[in-house]
Each structure stands twice: as C-alpha cells, then as structure tokens.
Amino acid sequence: MPTRKISISQLRKGMFIHELDISWMQSPFLRHRRKISSANDIALLKKAGVKELTIDLSRGDDFEPAVTEVSNENLKVHVPEVESSTSTESSTSTESSASIKSSAKAPESETIAGQQAEKQPEKVTLSDELKVAKVLQGKIGQLVTQLSAMIKEGQPISAKDITPVINETRESISRNDQALLTMLHIQRQDLKLSDHGFGVFAVILPLALKLACTDDEVNELGMAALLHDTGWSRLPMHLFGQKKAYTNAEVQLIRQHPAIVESVLNKSADIPEQVKILVKQHHELSDGSGFPERLKKDKIHRLTEILQVADLYDEYIHGLTDQPGMLPTNALKKIYQIARKGQFSETVVSEMIHVMGIFPLTSAIELSNGEKALVVEVDKLQPLLPRVKIIYEASGQACKTEKIIDLANQSEGEDIKIVKVIDPIDENDDPLGLLRVEEV
C-alpha cells in the first residue's frame, strides 16, 4: 500500500487519510480512515490539533504542490452530526480528480453546502429512532429464532432471508447510531439465543461501519453475528449462560456448536464463504488456545476478531459467560485489557469503545453535584460529556420531573462532571431500583 506522510497544510480534498497524529478520542470523525470531501473536513482536523498525517495513495489523490491551499480563515466550522453509515465514504471514494477540480471552481460555501446535502444521511432524534429500533429488535430476534430452528433441523439457510434485516438496520444506524445500542443495553429478563444474536448484531454493524469495512464485509459480519451461536439449538439449553464454570464433559459438548452451524451452511448455496469461515473461527484465539482447530493469529481470518469482540461484549454485559453480567464500562475495560495482552487488535477494541462511548448508553452514573443519572445519549466528539437524565437528586430523593442535562453544553459557570459509574444492583446506590433500565 503506497502511503505518504504530509503536514495538515498540505491536505486537500480527494486525499484519503490513512493515519492521524492524534488519538481516536480526539478525532472529529468516527473513522480515522476516510476520504476528505470538503474544506470543512480539513478545518475540523486543524481544530482537533492534527499537525501531520499519512495519506493512502491507492485510495485517494497524491499531494500536488501546485494546488493553491484553501483558506479557512473565513470558513465557519460546523461540527457534523455523528457519521455511522458507509454511504458517505463510499460515495466520496468514487469521486475522480477531475470532478474535484471542477467543483473547486464553484464558490466554496456553495460547494460545501451541496456536498453536505448530497452526502449526509437524514438524521432523526434518538427518541424517534427508538421506535424503529424496537420494531427492528423484534424482527432480528424472530429471525435468529427462525435461523436456529433451521439449523436444528439441518435445513439450508438462504442469504436472501437475512439481507433485508441487515439493510434495515444499516438505514437505522445512518439516521441515528445510538437507538439500536440503547436496545442492546436494556436488562434482559432471561437468556435466549435470539437475544444474544440481536446483541452481537447490534454491536457488530456500527463497529464494522466505524472500521470502514466494505459493504460486502459489513453484510458478511452481520450474517455471521446472527448465525454464529445458532448451533446451540442442538445442545442442552440449560448450559447456555449458566454463570458457572463448565465441567470437562460440558466443555466438549458446547464446543460442537460452531461445527453444527458450519455443516448446515455448507449445504446453503448462497451463503458467502467468508460467513462460513467467521462462524467456524469465532472461538479461535490468536495464541492457538481456541477451538475447534487451535488456529494461531496468522491463520485466523482478519474479520474474525470483529465478531469476537462484539460477541464477548454482549456475553459480558448480559452474563453469558461463567460470571454474572457486568457494567458496560467494566466490560469495555476488560476487553481492552485482553487486547493489551495481544489477543485482540487494540485498534478494533478502541474503535468499539468509540462506538459505545466511554460511558455507554443506559450507564448509571453519579455527577459531581451529587445527583445520580442515566446516560441517554453519547456525544461522540466529547465522549466524557454525554446527555444524562437525572434520576436521583443530590438529596437522595427521586427526581419528580424529567430533567435532562447535556454535559457538553452547560450554562455559563456550570461544570458538572461524571465522578463515577454506579452499579444499579447496589441498593445503597440505587435504593428505589430506578437505575436498572428494563424498557425505553
């Protein structure tokens, strides 16, 4: 892959960013790797403190010294809404150098406005998209149940039955990328394959989009998320999420579930080969200690760990391992610690943290003013300052009227911050049980 390191002053529309000199937490965009589509993109990067960056010459324009630098002196910087769909990046990546030079002749303000109108998906509020997400959750759960039944009976699976749900979900994410994640974090009353399939699916699609996977890869990861554990349908379901260590005999039994799915997918004519590989390998580990084939990192498909981290996150927060469920923040910390040891890519895990937020949706938190609240919306540009709904006043009394605080946009003189994450199971922190989110 040909790359070139340039300064921010040399960045132009049409170049493709491969790497920035700031962390993902400081980046104004959801994806570090993206094509520059406007002068506004450059202005945002300068504002974020970027000094140097690496561009990918195979996916964008090279540096041309003869091109006059665009002045941002009079450009009003507009921080765009959270990007969650690959439609913007894929459309910009097909622009030719000729079309970029042609558009440069138009007034800069008109060019930027036209690009934003053409490329930005229509955004909706979280409350509006939650209505769609609830319906989607039901559809996805029903689909996983249907797929599990087919796997149990050994009936071939058709990709045509899965693709429509993936497309609907991508459309929902493009409108508001937090609605489906809100549904993911709701407390579950029981443990079902369909719920787990939904949970992994709800994580993997926005994560794949964040990592700038191709359309085919996003679809393949979505299919793998829905199918990966359906082999459990032929196993004793009391073992699923039993919250205690398995015996040796039980381990041998449950390790059959990837092969069960694989055997059915091999009879399924239109299921992509990569989906079969991802399902088969989702318990392989880079150090060779996984199963079924004890593969090491260089033999494991590069997309597998995206499925693995999404799978592990849902298992951790909903107690599907041999441990009780844990707080989303703690689940992210634990997965990051595993990545630091080399089992997962730190880039993949860091991007998942960016997708979820430092304080994931529905997290119960305590504020510096003594109030206790729930995180209701994450600001991807300022992840430490989400929108929160006050549940307990500083006095400890339940809040009687709805009170929403946007920590990123406080009144002058206010400086309310999150001081700790609360475990709703602790009756001292949540005496009335109001911080356990069971429905929205």
TORKOL-4160 file (C-alpha; in steps of 0.2 Angstrom, whole numbers, padded with zeros to 4 digits, m for minus):
440
<pt num="1" X="0000" Y="0000" Z="0000"/>
<pt num="2" X="0008" Y="0016" Z="m0006"/>
<pt num="3" X="0007" Y="0030" Z="0008"/>
<pt num="4" X="0014" Y="0047" Z="0011"/>
<pt num="5" X="0017" Y="0057" Z="0026"/>
<pt num="6" X="0011" Y="0076" Z="0024"/>
<pt num="7" X="0008" Y="0091" Z="0035"/>
<pt num="8" X="m0010" Y="0097" Z="0038"/>
<pt num="9" X="m0007" Y="0112" Z="0027"/>
<pt num="10" X="m0004" Y="0100" Z="0013"/>
<pt num="11" X="m0020" Y="0091" Z="0015"/>
<pt num="12" X="m0033" Y="0093" Z="0000"/>
<pt num="13" X="m0050" Y="0087" Z="m0005"/>
<pt num="14" X="m0049" Y="0070" Z="m0013"/>
<pt num="15" X="m0035" Y="0063" Z="m0002"/>
<pt num="16" X="m0038" Y="0048" Z="0008"/>
<pt num="17" X="m0032" Y="0048" Z="0027"/>
<pt num="18" X="m0023" Y="0033" Z="0032"/>
<pt num="19" X="m0017" Y="0038" Z="0049"/>
<pt num="20" X="m0018" Y="0054" Z="0060"/>
<pt num="21" X="m0006" Y="0060" Z="0073"/>
<pt num="22" X="m0019" Y="0062" Z="0086"/>
<pt num="23" X="m0029" Y="0048" Z="0095"/>
<pt num="24" X="m0046" Y="0042" Z="0090"/>
<pt num="25" X="m0053" Y="0050" Z="0106"/>
<pt num="26" X="m0048" Y="0067" Z="0099"/>
<pt num="27" X="m0053" Y="0064" Z="0081"/>
<pt num="28" X="m0068" Y="0074" Z="0075"/>
<pt num="29" X="m0073" Y="0060" Z="0064"/>
<pt num="30" X="m0079" Y="0042" Z="0068"/>
<pt num="31" X="m0067" Y="0035" Z="0056"/>
<pt num="32" X="m0048" Y="0039" Z="0056"/>
<pt num="33" X="m0048" Y="0032" Z="0038"/>
<pt num="34" X="m0058" Y="0042" Z="0027"/>
<pt num="35" X="m0058" Y="0052" Z="0011"/>
<pt num="36" X="m0058" Y="0071" Z="0013"/>
<pt num="37" X="m0073" Y="0078" Z="0004"/>
<pt num="38" X="m0073" Y="0096" Z="0008"/>
<pt num="39" X="m0063" Y="0111" Z="0016"/>
<pt num="40" X="m0074" Y="0109" Z="0031"/>
<pt num="41" X="m0066" Y="0092" Z="0034"/>
<pt num="42" X="m0049" Y="0100" Z="0034"/>
<pt num="43" X="m0055" Y="0114" Z="0046"/>
<pt num="44" X="m0061" Y="0101" Z="0058"/>
<pt num="45" X="m0045" Y="0091" Z="0058"/>
<pt num="46" X="m0035" Y="0108" Z="0061"/>
<pt num="47" X="m0046" Y="0112" Z="0075"/>
<pt num="48" X="m0044" Y="0095" Z="0083"/>
<pt num="49" X="m0025" Y="0098" Z="0083"/>
<pt num="50" X="m0019" Y="0087" Z="0069"/>
<pt num="51" X="m0001" Y="0093" Z="0063"/>
<pt num="52" X="0004" Y="0078" Z="0052"/>
<pt num="53" X="m0005" Y="0063" Z="0044"/>
<pt num="54" X="m0002" Y="0049" Z="0032"/>
<pt num="55" X="m0012" Y="0048" Z="0016"/>
<pt num="56" X="m0016" Y="0032" Z="0006"/>
<pt num="57" X="m0011" Y="0035" Z="m0012"/>
<pt num="58" X="m0020" Y="0019" Z="m0018"/>
<pt num="59" X="m0037" Y="0026" Z="m0012"/>
<pt num="60" X="m0035" Y="0045" Z="m0014"/>
<pt num="61" X="m0026" Y="0059" Z="m0023"/>
<pt num="62" X="m0007" Y="0062" Z="m0020"/>
<pt num="63" X="0000" Y="0079" Z="m0014"/>
<pt num="64" X="0001" Y="0091" Z="m0028"/>
<pt num="65" X="0012" Y="0106" Z="m0023"/>
<pt num="66" X="0004" Y="0117" Z="m0037"/>
<pt num="67" X="m0013" Y="0117" Z="m0030"/>
<pt num="68" X="m0017" Y="0133" Z="m0020"/>
<pt num="69" X="m0021" Y="0129" Z="m0002"/>
<pt num="70" X="m0039" Y="0133" Z="0003"/>
<pt num="71" X="m0040" Y="0146" Z="0016"/>
<pt num="72" X="m0051" Y="0143" Z="0031"/>
<pt num="73" X="m0049" Y="0160" Z="0039"/>
<pt num="74" X="m0067" Y="0164" Z="0035"/>
<pt num="75" X="m0074" Y="0147" Z="0035"/>
<pt num="76" X="m0087" Y="0144" Z="0049"/>
<pt num="77" X="m0083" Y="0127" Z="0056"/>
<pt num="78" X="m0098" Y="0116" Z="0058"/>
<pt num="79" X="m0096" Y="0100" Z="0068"/>
<pt num="80" X="m0106" Y="0087" Z="0058"/>
<pt num="81" X="m0118" Y="0075" Z="0066"/>
<pt num="82" X="m0111" Y="0058" Z="0070"/>
<pt num="83" X="m0107" Y="0048" Z="0055"/>
<pt num="84" X="m0112" Y="0030" Z="0055"/>
<pt num="85" X="m0115" Y="0024" Z="0038"/>
<pt num="86" X="m0103" Y="0020" Z="0025"/>
<pt num="87" X="m0113" Y="0028" Z="0011"/>
<pt num="88" X="m0104" Y="0045" Z="0014"/>
<pt num="89" X="m0087" Y="0037" Z="0012"/>
<pt num="90" X="m0091" Y="0026" Z="m0002"/>
<pt num="91" X="m0099" Y="0040" Z="m0012"/>
<pt num="92" X="m0084" Y="0051" Z="m0009"/>
<pt num="93" X="m0071" Y="0037" Z="m0013"/>
<pt num="94" X="m0078" Y="0036" Z="m0031"/>
<pt num="95" X="m0075" Y="0054" Z="m0035"/>
<pt num="96" X="m0062" Y="0057" Z="m0048"/>
<pt num="97" X="m0049" Y="0070" Z="m0048"/>
<pt num="98" X="m0057" Y="0079" Z="m0062"/>
<pt num="99" X="m0074" Y="0081" Z="m0053"/>
<pt num="100" X="m0065" Y="0088" Z="m0038"/>
<pt num="101" X="m0056" Y="0101" Z="m0048"/>
<pt num="102" X="m0072" Y="0105" Z="m0057"/>
<pt num="103" X="m0081" Y="0108" Z="m0041"/>
<pt num="104" X="m0067" Y="0119" Z="m0034"/>
<pt num="105" X="m0072" Y="0132" Z="m0047"/>
<pt num="106" X="m0089" Y="0135" Z="m0038"/>
<pt num="107" X="m0090" Y="0146" Z="m0023"/>
<pt num="108" X="m0083" Y="0137" Z="m0008"/>
<pt num="109" X="m0099" Y="0139" Z="0003"/>
<pt num="110" X="m0110" Y="0133" Z="m0011"/>
<pt num="111" X="m0098" Y="0118" Z="m0014"/>
<pt num="112" X="m0098" Y="0113" Z="0005"/>
<pt num="113" X="m0117" Y="0115" Z="0006"/>
<pt num="114" X="m0120" Y="0105" Z="m0009"/>
<pt num="115" X="m0109" Y="0091" Z="m0003"/>
<pt num="116" X="m0117" Y="0090" Z="0014"/>
<pt num="117" X="m0134" Y="0090" Z="0006"/>
<pt num="118" X="m0129" Y="0076" Z="m0005"/>
<pt num="119" X="m0119" Y="0065" Z="0006"/>
<pt num="120" X="m0126" Y="0067" Z="0024"/>
<pt num="121" X="m0140" Y="0055" Z="0028"/>
<pt num="122" X="m0156" Y="0062" Z="0035"/>
<pt num="123" X="m0154" Y="0062" Z="0054"/>
<pt num="124" X="m0168" Y="0060" Z="0067"/>
<pt num="125" X="m0169" Y="0061" Z="0086"/>
<pt num="126" X="m0165" Y="0047" Z="0097"/>
<pt num="127" X="m0182" Y="0046" Z="0103"/>
<pt num="128" X="m0189" Y="0045" Z="0086"/>
<pt num="129" X="m0177" Y="0031" Z="0080"/>
<pt num="130" X="m0180" Y="0021" Z="0096"/>
<pt num="131" X="m0197" Y="0017" Z="0089"/>
<pt num="132" X="m0190" Y="0010" Z="0074"/>
<pt num="133" X="m0176" Y="0001" Z="0084"/>
<pt num="134" X="m0189" Y="m0008" Z="0095"/>
<pt num="135" X="m0198" Y="m0015" Z="0079"/>
<pt num="136" X="m0181" Y="m0020" Z="0072"/>
<pt num="137" X="m0176" Y="m0028" Z="0088"/>
<pt num="138" X="m0192" Y="m0039" Z="0087"/>
<pt num="139" X="m0188" Y="m0043" Z="0069"/>
<pt num="140" X="m0170" Y="m0048" Z="0072"/>
<pt num="141" X="m0175" Y="m0059" Z="0087"/>
<pt num="142" X="m0188" Y="m0068" Z="0076"/>
<pt num="143" X="m0175" Y="m0070" Z="0063"/>
<pt num="144" X="m0162" Y="m0078" Z="0075"/>
<pt num="145" X="m0176" Y="m0089" Z="0082"/>
<pt num="146" X="m0180" Y="m0095" Z="0064"/>
<pt num="147" X="m0162" Y="m0097" Z="0059"/>
<pt num="148" X="m0159" Y="m0108" Z="0075"/>
<pt num="149" X="m0174" Y="m0119" Z="0071"/>
<pt num="150" X="m0167" Y="m0122" Z="0053"/>
<pt num="151" X="m0150" Y="m0126" Z="0060"/>
<pt num="152" X="m0158" Y="m0138" Z="0072"/>
<pt num="153" X="m0167" Y="m0147" Z="0058"/>
<pt num="154" X="m0152" Y="m0146" Z="0046"/>
<pt num="155" X="m0162" Y="m0135" Z="0034"/>
<pt num="156" X="m0151" Y="m0125" Z="0022"/>
<pt num="157" X="m0150" Y="m0106" Z="0025"/>
<pt num="158" X="m0153" Y="m0093" Z="0012"/>
<pt num="159" X="m0144" Y="m0076" Z="0012"/>
<pt num="160" X="m0160" Y="m0068" Z="0005"/>
<pt num="161" X="m0169" Y="m0071" Z="0021"/>
<pt num="162" X="m0155" Y="m0061" Z="0031"/>
<pt num="163" X="m0151" Y="m0047" Z="0019"/>
<pt num="164" X="m0167" Y="m0037" Z="0021"/>
<pt num="165" X="m0164" Y="m0035" Z="0040"/>
<pt num="166" X="m0146" Y="m0030" Z="0038"/>
<pt num="167" X="m0151" Y="m0017" Z="0026"/>
<pt num="168" X="m0165" Y="m0010" Z="0038"/>
<pt num="169" X="m0153" Y="m0010" Z="0052"/>
<pt num="170" X="m0140" Y="0000" Z="0042"/>
<pt num="171" X="m0153" Y="0013" Z="0037"/>
<pt num="172" X="m0157" Y="0015" Z="0056"/>
<pt num="173" X="m0139" Y="0017" Z="0060"/>
<pt num="174" X="m0137" Y="0030" Z="0047"/>
<pt num="175" X="m0152" Y="0040" Z="0054"/>
<pt num="176" X="m0146" Y="0038" Z="0072"/>
<pt num="177" X="m0132" Y="0027" Z="0078"/>
<pt num="178" X="m0137" Y="0026" Z="0096"/>
<pt num="179" X="m0155" Y="0019" Z="0095"/>
<pt num="180" X="m0151" Y="0001" Z="0092"/>
<pt num="181" X="m0137" Y="0002" Z="0105"/>
<pt num="182" X="m0149" Y="0008" Z="0118"/>
<pt num="183" X="m0160" Y="m0008" Z="0115"/>
<pt num="184" X="m0144" Y="m0018" Z="0117"/>
<pt num="185" X="m0141" Y="m0012" Z="0135"/>
<pt num="186" X="m0158" Y="m0015" Z="0141"/>
<pt num="187" X="m0159" Y="m0028" Z="0155"/>
<pt num="188" X="m0164" Y="m0045" Z="0150"/>
<pt num="189" X="m0176" Y="m0055" Z="0160"/>
<pt num="190" X="m0170" Y="m0072" Z="0153"/>
<pt num="191" X="m0156" Y="m0078" Z="0142"/>
<pt num="192" X="m0161" Y="m0083" Z="0124"/>
<pt num="193" X="m0151" Y="m0087" Z="0109"/>
<pt num="194" X="m0162" Y="m0074" Z="0100"/>
<pt num="195" X="m0157" Y="m0060" Z="0112"/>
<pt num="196" X="m0139" Y="m0064" Z="0111"/>
<pt num="197" X="m0140" Y="m0064" Z="0092"/>
<pt num="198" X="m0148" Y="m0047" Z="0092"/>
<pt num="199" X="m0135" Y="m0041" Z="0105"/>
<pt num="200" X="m0120" Y="m0046" Z="0094"/>
<pt num="201" X="m0128" Y="m0040" Z="0078"/>
<pt num="202" X="m0132" Y="m0023" Z="0087"/>
<pt num="203" X="m0113" Y="m0021" Z="0091"/>
<pt num="204" X="m0106" Y="m0028" Z="0075"/>
<pt num="205" X="m0114" Y="m0017" Z="0062"/>
<pt num="206" X="m0109" Y="0000" Z="0069"/>
<pt num="207" X="m0092" Y="m0007" Z="0073"/>
<pt num="208" X="m0089" Y="m0013" Z="0055"/>
<pt num="209" X="m0095" Y="0003" Z="0048"/>
<pt num="210" X="m0084" Y="0013" Z="0060"/>
<pt num="211" X="m0069" Y="0002" Z="0054"/>
<pt num="212" X="m0073" Y="0007" Z="0036"/>
<pt num="213" X="m0077" Y="m0011" Z="0031"/>
<pt num="214" X="m0083" Y="m0013" Z="0013"/>
<pt num="215" X="m0102" Y="m0016" Z="0010"/>
<pt num="216" X="m0099" Y="m0035" Z="0007"/>
<pt num="217" X="m0089" Y="m0036" Z="0023"/>
<pt num="218" X="m0102" Y="m0027" Z="0033"/>
<pt num="219" X="m0115" Y="m0039" Z="0026"/>
<pt num="220" X="m0105" Y="m0054" Z="0030"/>
<pt num="221" X="m0101" Y="m0049" Z="0048"/>
<pt num="222" X="m0120" Y="m0046" Z="0050"/>
<pt num="223" X="m0124" Y="m0063" Z="0044"/>
<pt num="224" X="m0111" Y="m0071" Z="0055"/>
<pt num="225" X="m0117" Y="m0062" Z="0070"/>
<pt num="226" X="m0135" Y="m0069" Z="0068"/>
<pt num="227" X="m0129" Y="m0086" Z="0064"/>
<pt num="228" X="m0113" Y="m0089" Z="0075"/>
<pt num="229" X="m0121" Y="m0097" Z="0090"/>
<pt num="230" X="m0137" Y="m0105" Z="0082"/>
<pt num="231" X="m0128" Y="m0122" Z="0084"/>
<pt num="232" X="m0133" Y="m0121" Z="0102"/>
<pt num="233" X="m0151" Y="m0126" Z="0096"/>
<pt num="234" X="m0145" Y="m0144" Z="0096"/>
<pt num="235" X="m0137" Y="m0143" Z="0113"/>
<pt num="236" X="m0144" Y="m0143" Z="0131"/>
<pt num="237" X="m0150" Y="m0125" Z="0133"/>
<pt num="238" X="m0148" Y="m0125" Z="0152"/>
<pt num="239" X="m0129" Y="m0124" Z="0148"/>
<pt num="240" X="m0132" Y="m0108" Z="0139"/>
<pt num="241" X="m0126" Y="m0094" Z="0150"/>
<pt num="242" X="m0126" Y="m0105" Z="0166"/>
<pt num="243" X="m0115" Y="m0092" Z="0175"/>
<pt num="244" X="m0103" Y="m0106" Z="0182"/>
<pt num="245" X="m0088" Y="m0115" Z="0176"/>
<pt num="246" X="m0092" Y="m0129" Z="0164"/>
<pt num="247" X="m0086" Y="m0147" Z="0168"/>
<pt num="248" X="m0074" Y="m0155" Z="0155"/>
<pt num="249" X="m0088" Y="m0165" Z="0148"/>
<pt num="250" X="m0099" Y="m0150" Z="0146"/>
<pt num="251" X="m0084" Y="m0141" Z="0138"/>
<pt num="252" X="m0083" Y="m0155" Z="0125"/>
<pt num="253" X="m0101" Y="m0154" Z="0122"/>
<pt num="254" X="m0103" Y="m0135" Z="0119"/>
<pt num="255" X="m0088" Y="m0134" Z="0108"/>
<pt num="256" X="m0098" Y="m0143" Z="0095"/>
<pt num="257" X="m0109" Y="m0128" Z="0091"/>
<pt num="258" X="m0098" Y="m0120" Z="0078"/>
<pt num="259" X="m0097" Y="m0136" Z="0068"/>
<pt num="260" X="m0116" Y="m0139" Z="0069"/>
<pt num="261" X="m0118" Y="m0122" Z="0060"/>
<pt num="262" X="m0104" Y="m0125" Z="0048"/>
<pt num="263" X="m0112" Y="m0142" Z="0042"/>
<pt num="264" X="m0128" Y="m0133" Z="0038"/>
<pt num="265" X="m0120" Y="m0118" Z="0030"/>
<pt num="266" X="m0110" Y="m0130" Z="0018"/>
<pt num="267" X="m0127" Y="m0135" Z="0011"/>
<pt num="268" X="m0133" Y="m0117" Z="0009"/>
<pt num="269" X="m0130" Y="m0112" Z="m0009"/>
<pt num="270" X="m0129" Y="m0093" Z="m0007"/>
<pt num="271" X="m0121" Y="m0090" Z="0010"/>
<pt num="272" X="m0104" Y="m0082" Z="0007"/>
<pt num="273" X="m0088" Y="m0092" Z="0011"/>
<pt num="274" X="m0082" Y="m0078" Z="0022"/>
<pt num="275" X="m0098" Y="m0080" Z="0033"/>
<pt num="276" X="m0094" Y="m0099" Z="0035"/>
<pt num="277" X="m0076" Y="m0095" Z="0040"/>
<pt num="278" X="m0081" Y="m0082" Z="0053"/>
<pt num="279" X="m0094" Y="m0094" Z="0061"/>
<pt num="280" X="m0082" Y="m0108" Z="0061"/>
<pt num="281" X="m0067" Y="m0097" Z="0069"/>
<pt num="282" X="m0077" Y="m0086" Z="0081"/>
<pt num="283" X="m0069" Y="m0096" Z="0096"/>
<pt num="284" X="m0051" Y="m0097" Z="0089"/>
<pt num="285" X="m0038" Y="m0087" Z="0098"/>
<pt num="286" X="m0023" Y="m0078" Z="0092"/>
<pt num="287" X="m0011" Y="m0088" Z="0104"/>
<pt num="288" X="m0018" Y="m0105" Z="0097"/>
<pt num="289" X="m0028" Y="m0109" Z="0113"/>
<pt num="290" X="m0045" Y="m0108" Z="0105"/>
<pt num="291" X="m0056" Y="m0121" Z="0096"/>
<pt num="292" X="m0061" Y="m0130" Z="0086"/>
<pt num="293" X="m0044" Y="m0131" Z="0076"/>
<pt num="294" X="m0032" Y="m0121" Z="0088"/>
<pt num="295" X="m0028" Y="m0109" Z="0075"/>
<pt num="296" X="m0015" Y="m0095" Z="0078"/>
<pt num="297" X="m0016" Y="m0077" Z="0073"/>
<pt num="298" X="m0009" Y="m0079" Z="0055"/>
<pt num="299" X="m0022" Y="m0092" Z="0051"/>
<pt num="300" X="m0037" Y="m0083" Z="0058"/>
<pt num="301" X="m0047" Y="m0073" Z="0046"/>
<pt num="302" X="m0044" Y="m0054" Z="0049"/>
<pt num="303" X="m0063" Y="m0050" Z="0051"/>
<pt num="304" X="m0065" Y="m0064" Z="0065"/>
<pt num="305" X="m0060" Y="m0053" Z="0079"/>
<pt num="306" X="m0073" Y="m0040" Z="0075"/>
<pt num="307" X="m0086" Y="m0054" Z="0078"/>
<pt num="308" X="m0076" Y="m0060" Z="0093"/>
<pt num="309" X="m0076" Y="m0043" Z="0102"/>
<pt num="310" X="m0094" Y="m0040" Z="0098"/>
<pt num="311" X="m0099" Y="m0057" Z="0105"/>
<pt num="312" X="m0088" Y="m0055" Z="0120"/>
<pt num="313" X="m0096" Y="m0038" Z="0124"/>
<pt num="314" X="m0114" Y="m0045" Z="0124"/>
<pt num="315" X="m0108" Y="m0060" Z="0134"/>
<pt num="316" X="m0100" Y="m0049" Z="0147"/>
<pt num="317" X="m0114" Y="m0037" Z="0150"/>
<pt num="318" X="m0128" Y="m0050" Z="0150"/>
<pt num="319" X="m0119" Y="m0063" Z="0160"/>
<pt num="320" X="m0117" Y="m0077" Z="0146"/>
<pt num="321" X="m0100" Y="m0082" Z="0152"/>
<pt num="322" X="m0097" Y="m0091" Z="0169"/>
<pt num="323" X="m0098" Y="m0074" Z="0178"/>
<pt num="324" X="m0113" Y="m0063" Z="0182"/>
<pt num="325" X="m0117" Y="m0049" Z="0170"/>
<pt num="326" X="m0106" Y="m0033" Z="0172"/>
<pt num="327" X="m0107" Y="m0015" Z="0169"/>
<pt num="328" X="m0105" Y="m0009" Z="0151"/>
<pt num="329" X="m0090" Y="0002" Z="0156"/>
<pt num="330" X="m0082" Y="m0013" Z="0165"/>
<pt num="331" X="m0085" Y="m0024" Z="0150"/>
<pt num="332" X="m0076" Y="m0012" Z="0139"/>
<pt num="333" X="m0061" Y="m0011" Z="0151"/>
<pt num="334" X="m0060" Y="m0030" Z="0152"/>
<pt num="335" X="m0060" Y="m0032" Z="0133"/>
<pt num="336" X="m0047" Y="m0018" Z="0132"/>
<pt num="337" X="m0036" Y="m0027" Z="0145"/>
<pt num="338" X="m0037" Y="m0043" Z="0134"/>
<pt num="339" X="m0032" Y="m0033" Z="0119"/>
<pt num="340" X="m0017" Y="m0026" Z="0128"/>
<pt num="341" X="m0011" Y="m0043" Z="0131"/>
<pt num="342" X="m0012" Y="m0047" Z="0112"/>
<pt num="343" X="m0027" Y="m0057" Z="0110"/>
<pt num="344" X="m0037" Y="m0043" Z="0100"/>
<pt num="345" X="m0031" Y="m0029" Z="0090"/>
<pt num="346" X="m0031" Y="m0013" Z="0101"/>
<pt num="347" X="m0037" Y="m0003" Z="0086"/>
<pt num="348" X="m0053" Y="m0014" Z="0084"/>
<pt num="349" X="m0056" Y="m0013" Z="0103"/>
<pt num="350" X="m0053" Y="0006" Z="0103"/>
<pt num="351" X="m0065" Y="0009" Z="0089"/>
<pt num="352" X="m0078" Y="m0002" Z="0099"/>
<pt num="353" X="m0075" Y="0010" Z="0114"/>
<pt num="354" X="m0078" Y="0025" Z="0102"/>
<pt num="355" X="m0094" Y="0017" Z="0096"/>
<pt num="356" X="m0100" Y="0013" Z="0113"/>
<pt num="357" X="m0094" Y="0029" Z="0122"/>
<pt num="358" X="m0083" Y="0030" Z="0137"/>
<pt num="359" X="m0100" Y="0029" Z="0147"/>
<pt num="360" X="m0111" Y="0018" Z="0136"/>
<pt num="361" X="m0129" Y="0021" Z="0134"/>
<pt num="362" X="m0140" Y="0017" Z="0149"/>
<pt num="363" X="m0125" Y="0018" Z="0161"/>
<pt num="364" X="m0129" Y="0023" Z="0178"/>
<pt num="365" X="m0118" Y="0037" Z="0184"/>
<pt num="366" X="m0115" Y="0049" Z="0199"/>
<pt num="367" X="m0112" Y="0068" Z="0195"/>
<pt num="368" X="m0100" Y="0080" Z="0204"/>
<pt num="369" X="m0115" Y="0089" Z="0211"/>
<pt num="370" X="m0121" Y="0073" Z="0220"/>
<pt num="371" X="m0135" Y="0069" Z="0208"/>
<pt num="372" X="m0137" Y="0051" Z="0200"/>
<pt num="373" X="m0142" Y="0049" Z="0182"/>
<pt num="374" X="m0143" Y="0038" Z="0167"/>
<pt num="375" X="m0133" Y="0041" Z="0151"/>
<pt num="376" X="m0147" Y="0044" Z="0137"/>
<pt num="377" X="m0136" Y="0050" Z="0123"/>
<pt num="378" X="m0117" Y="0050" Z="0119"/>
<pt num="379" X="m0108" Y="0064" Z="0111"/>
<pt num="380" X="m0095" Y="0056" Z="0100"/>
<pt num="381" X="m0085" Y="0072" Z="0099"/>
<pt num="382" X="m0085" Y="0074" Z="0118"/>
<pt num="383" X="m0087" Y="0056" Z="0125"/>
<pt num="384" X="m0084" Y="0061" Z="0143"/>
<pt num="385" X="m0099" Y="0073" Z="0142"/>
<pt num="386" X="m0114" Y="0064" Z="0137"/>
<pt num="387" X="m0133" Y="0069" Z="0139"/>
<pt num="388" X="m0139" Y="0062" Z="0155"/>
<pt num="389" X="m0156" Y="0060" Z="0163"/>
<pt num="390" X="m0157" Y="0064" Z="0182"/>
<pt num="391" X="m0165" Y="0050" Z="0192"/>
<pt num="392" X="m0160" Y="0055" Z="0210"/>
<pt num="393" X="m0157" Y="0072" Z="0216"/>
<pt num="394" X="m0142" Y="0077" Z="0227"/>
<pt num="395" X="m0153" Y="0074" Z="0242"/>
<pt num="396" X="m0156" Y="0056" Z="0238"/>
<pt num="397" X="m0174" Y="0059" Z="0233"/>
<pt num="398" X="m0181" Y="0053" Z="0217"/>
<pt num="399" X="m0182" Y="0066" Z="0204"/>
<pt num="400" X="m0201" Y="0071" Z="0202"/>
<pt num="401" X="m0200" Y="0079" Z="0185"/>
<pt num="402" X="m0190" Y="0075" Z="0170"/>
<pt num="403" X="m0173" Y="0083" Z="0170"/>
<pt num="404" X="m0160" Y="0081" Z="0155"/>
<pt num="405" X="m0143" Y="0088" Z="0156"/>
<pt num="406" X="m0131" Y="0090" Z="0141"/>
<pt num="407" X="m0114" Y="0089" Z="0150"/>
<pt num="408" X="m0106" Y="0096" Z="0134"/>
<pt num="409" X="m0117" Y="0111" Z="0133"/>
<pt num="410" X="m0119" Y="0118" Z="0151"/>
<pt num="411" X="m0124" Y="0135" Z="0156"/>
<pt num="412" X="m0110" Y="0148" Z="0159"/>
<pt num="413" X="m0102" Y="0145" Z="0176"/>
<pt num="414" X="m0108" Y="0126" Z="0177"/>
<pt num="415" X="m0095" Y="0112" Z="0177"/>
<pt num="416" X="m0104" Y="0096" Z="0181"/>
<pt num="417" X="m0094" Y="0081" Z="0178"/>
<pt num="418" X="m0096" Y="0062" Z="0180"/>
<pt num="419" X="m0087" Y="0056" Z="0195"/>
<pt num="420" X="m0091" Y="0038" Z="0195"/>
<pt num="421" X="m0101" Y="0024" Z="0187"/>
<pt num="422" X="m0114" Y="0016" Z="0198"/>
<pt num="423" X="m0119" Y="m0002" Z="0199"/>
<pt num="424" X="m0138" Y="m0002" Z="0200"/>
<pt num="425" X="m0138" Y="m0019" Z="0209"/>
<pt num="426" X="m0131" Y="m0010" Z="0224"/>
<pt num="427" X="m0146" Y="m0005" Z="0234"/>
<pt num="428" X="m0136" Y="0009" Z="0243"/>
<pt num="429" X="m0133" Y="0017" Z="0226"/>
<pt num="430" X="m0150" Y="0013" Z="0219"/>
<pt num="431" X="m0162" Y="0011" Z="0234"/>
<pt num="432" X="m0178" Y="0013" Z="0224"/>
<pt num="433" X="m0171" Y="0002" Z="0209"/>
<pt num="434" X="m0174" Y="0016" Z="0197"/>
<pt num="435" X="m0157" Y="0015" Z="0188"/>
<pt num="436" X="m0160" Y="m0003" Z="0181"/>
<pt num="437" X="m0166" Y="0000" Z="0163"/>
<pt num="438" X="m0178" Y="m0013" Z="0158"/>
<pt num="439" X="m0188" Y="m0004" Z="0145"/>
<pt num="440" X="m0187" Y="0013" Z="0135"/>
